[in-house]
Every structure is written in C-alpha cells, then in structure tokens.
Amino acid sequence: MSANLEIKKNAVEEIKNLISNSKSVVLVDYRGITVASDTALRKNFREKNVVYKVIKNTLFKKACEQLGITGLDEALNGTTAFAFGMEDETSAPRNIKQAMKDYTTLSIKAGLVNGKAVSDQEIITLASIPGKEQLVAQLLYVLNAPVSGLARAFKAIAEKKAE
C-alpha cells in the first residue's frame, strides 16, 4: 500500500470521528476569505468548541459513504470548509451565521444534524434557535414567574394588614 493511500485512509478515519462526535456539521463556501480572516475564524470557533476545518470534498464524501450518510453530493463541490458543532445542534450553525455577518463572502451550502443531511435553509433556521444554556434560563424564568407573582401578592397582603 502506498504512503499516499495510507494518509488518505487516516484522513477519512479522522473525518468519520469528527462527524460521529459532532451534533451538527455546517458546510461553508469560504471563497474570497483571506488567510488572516480564516485564522481569526478558526481561533474564534475553537473558543466556542466548534471545530472549523478545510477538508477535501472527496475525503469528506468518502467518510459520509462509509457512515451511510447521503444527500450532500450537490454541496460537496467547490471550496468547502466544515464547522463541526460538538456541544449541541445549534452551536456550529449559530457561530457560522454570526461569522457571515463579519465575513460577507462566507455562505452556507448545507449541513448535517445528528447524522442527517439538511439544506442551507434548515441550517439558517437552526442558527436562530438559542443555545441550550439560554433555553434552560428561559424555562427557569417561565417556571419561576408564577411563584414570584404569588410571593409579591402575599407581600402586598401582609403590608396591607400591617397598616
């Protein structure tokens, strides 16, 4: 077996591990972005537990085939970078959508959510959903609202009786 073939097999295994360990993957057309901007993006994503890599389309396609993932063939052409969201399903889409505001040349091609191919529009919709921590905080606020309202009512009654 040639050394080049062995390198490609290892790369495909690494990609399979990334796909398997991520909750979402966003395929991004990064055409027109500078090296300095790309480096800044990688640093920003790394801080948010999102892995951002440029991978050859053929290697990614091979990894998807081995994992039984279909529906991305159309998106896997041209310049493609991949953002792997490790924490939750919304982390990679949300961070890519934010990066698109700063780098207007970026565009979403498609994505994977829990191993299923989704369109660019579905990724954009997913990006608008708040993160897990924010959703939990909103839920706690909603659950706490009736109790705090009741406490204010009791306090008002107690103050009225004290007069």
C-alpha positions, 0 to 999 in steps of 0.5 A: 500500500502506498504512503499516499493511500495510507494518509488518505485512509487516516484522513477519512478515519479522522473525518468519520470521528469528527462527524460521529462526535459532532451534533451538527456539521455546517458546510461553508463556501469560504471563497474570497476569505483571506488567510488572516480572516480564516485564522481569526475564524478558526481561533474564534470557533475553537473558543466556542468548541466548534471545530472549523476545518478545510477538508477535501470534498472527496475525503469528506464524501468518502467518510459520509459513504462509509457512515451511510450518510447521503444527500450532500453530493450537490454541496460537496463541490467547490471550496468547502470548509466544515464547522463541526458543532460538538456541544449541541445542534445549534452551536456550529450553525449559530457561530457560522451565521454570526461569522457571515455577518463579519465575513460577507463572502462566507455562505452556507451550502448545507449541513448535517444534524445528528447524522442527517443531511439538511439544506442551507435553509434548515441550517439558517433556521437552526442558527436562530434557535438559542443555545441550550444554556439560554433555553434552560434560563428561559424555562427557569424564568417561565417556571419561576414567574408564577411563584414570584407573582404569588410571593409579591401578592402575599407581600402586598397582603401582609403590608396591607394588614400591617397598616 
